[in-house]
């Protein structure tokens, strides 16, 4: 099985902007980003069925036309 990883990266300037926007320090922001990432991963794991169906249909169409 091929393992896929997704990376979300913020530049220093983006992190500073987020700190100002939410009125927090970097430690708090980093923890909040970790929480958000975990929720995002859970959302994908729980809701991937629609995307699997779409991908299956796209592959079938591609095979049909090739």
Protein Blocks (a to p, Z undefined) as FASTA:
>chain_A
ZZddddddddfklmmmmmmmnopafklmmmmmmmmmmmmmmmmmmmmmmmmmmmmmmmmm
mmmmZZ
